[in-house]
């Protein structure tokens, strides 16, 4: 039986394999957290999954799947869906592509997501935004956080449930480290995640679930409803 993959503050996970794949790395780790068989393939190469990209080592398999994810999230014409808005290649993963990836395989089946813009918010609204993340992020239902400078989003991290004390955990694909993300650092633009401090937007669970679950086909390709 496949062993569940977990990350907590103090742990170290995989690192992104290119400067542009922070979002893809987060989405790959998100799927590892919800799919033990997939996590086993990334870590050991077994079982060999139909349609899986090649790779002789854990790092090679992780990098190969990052590229699969990026092709999906950045596709101008996602299969079976409406055309996506253009997104600068230099900024990596578009938020709408990340939302789609989370809803179709990188979170618990049936979880719905939304894009929450944070950048213009004042301190009180950011406190409310952080508290909403604490309320909706759960095991198998992580969030993504885009962070950057005052001018641009530059990096993506994976937001995970903390240990029950109203504090979130965050996986940074630049270092692979998982640490606490405190409310005051979020509100005061002191995140210090790969050198970026300002929260820009969150891709977060809505707290609602689809009546009919969606997932991935066995060839690792999304099958949207």
N, C-alpha and C positions, 0 to 999 in steps of 0.2 A: 504494500500500500504506500502511495506517495505521502511524504511528510510535509506538513504545512510549513510554509515559509513565513517568518515573522521578522519585523524590525521594530526596535524600541530605542529610546534615547540611550546613547552609549555604544550602540551597534555600528558596524560599518557594512555597507552594501556595495554593489557594483558602482563603478564610475562611468560617466559618459565617455564615449569613445571618439568624439570629435567636438570641436568648439560649437557646433550648431545643433547638437543633439541632446541638449539638457532636457527639453520637453519629451523627446522620444525615450530617453533613459528613464525618466519618471514614469511614463506610461508603461514601459516594459516592466519596471519594478512593481507598479500597481497590479499588473496582470499576474506577476509571480506571487503576490500576496493573496490573490483570490483563486488561483489555479495551481494546486500542488503538482499536478502532472507537468504543466508547462515549466514551473520552477525547477522541477527535477531535470527536465531536458536542458535548461540553461546551465545548471550547475554540474551535471554529470554527462550530458549527451544521451541519456536514456530516460524514458523510452524515446525512440526515434519517431517524431510526430510527422504525420503526412503533411507534405507541403512546407515543412520547416526548412529554413535556409541552412547552409552548411556551416561548419566550424569545428575545428579539432579541440579547441580549449574553451573554457567557460567565457573568457574574454572575447574570443572570436564569435562564439554563438550570441553573446549579448550584443556585440557590435553589429552582427548580421541582422538581428531582430530589430535593433534600433533603426536600421535602414528601411526595413519593412514598414515599421510604424511611421517613419517620416514620409514615405511614399503615400501612405494612406491619409495622414493628417494634412498633408500639403497638396493633395491632388486638387486640381481645378474643377474636375468633374468626378466627384466620388461616385462609385458604382451604385446606381439605383436612387441617387439623391440629386437635389438641385445643385447647380453650379455654386462653388464657393467664392467668397470675396477674395480679391488678390491680397497677398500678405508678403512683405519684404523677405526674401530668402535669408538675409543677414540676421533677421530676428527669430529664425528657427520655426517653432511650431505655432501655427495660428490658433487662437483660443477656441474657435468653432470646430476646428479639426480635433483639438484635444477633447472637447466636450463629446464629440461623436465617438472617439476612441474609448473614452471612459464608459459611455453608455452601451457600447457593443463589445464588451469582453474584458475591459480593464477594471471592472468593478463588479460587485454582486449583481447577478441577473435581475433586471427590472428596475434598477436604480436610475432615476432621472437627475440630470444636472442642469445648471444654469451658469451663465457668465455674469459675475458681479464686479462691476467697475469700482475701484477703490481710490484711484489716484487723486481726484479732486477733493476727496472727503476731508472734513475737519476732524479734530481729535475725538470729539464726541461720536461722530458717525463711524470713525475707525474702531472705536471701542465696541460699538454695536456690531460692526462687521466681524470683528474677532470673535465676539460672543456667539454670533450666528454660526461661524465655523465650528466652534466648540460644540454647539448643539447638533449640527448635522453630520460632521465627519465621524465615521464609525469604522469598525472592523469591516473590511471588504468594500467600504464606501469612502475612499480617501478624497482629497481635493488637490488641485494644483494651484500654486501661487506664482504669479508673474511679478518679479521684482526688478528694480533698476535704479536709474538716477531720477532726478526731478524731471528730466526731459523725455526719457525713453525707457520702456521695459527691456531688460537685457538678459534675463536669466529666469529659469523655471525650476521650482522645487516642489516636492510632493509633501502634502500636509497629511499627517496621520493622527489618530486619536492618542491622547496622552494617557496618563495613569489615573484619571478620574478626579483630578484637582483643578479642573478648568484651565489646564495648560495643554497646548498642542505639542506634538512632536513634528519635526520636519526633517525629511531626507534631502540632502543636498547632493545632486549627482556630480558636481565638480570634484568633491572630495570623497563622496560615498558615505560621509558621516551622518548619523542621526542624532539630533540634539533637540532640546526643548526650545520652543518658540514662545517667548513670553509676551503677554499682552502689552506691557509698557514698551517693549522694543518694537512691536508692530505699530503701535499708535505714534511713537516718537521718531519713526524712521531710523531705527538703529538695529536693523535686522542682521547686518554683517553676514550675509549669505553669498559666498564667493566674491566678496567685495561690494555687493549691492545692498542698499539699505531701504529703498522706498517700495512699499507694496503698490502694485498697479492694478491687478485684477485677480480674482479668484474664480476657478472653475469648481463649483461646489455642489454637493447633493442638494436637491430641493426639499428633501424630507418626504417626497411622494414616490410611489413605485408604480410601474406599469402593471396592469392586470394580467397581461400576457408577457412572459419573460422573453427576451431576445438574447442571442449569443453569437458565438462564432461557429462556423462550420468546421469540420475536421481538418480542412486544409489551411487553417489559420486565417481565413479570409472573412471579413465581416459580412453578416447577412442581415442588413437592416430590414425592418418591417415595412 
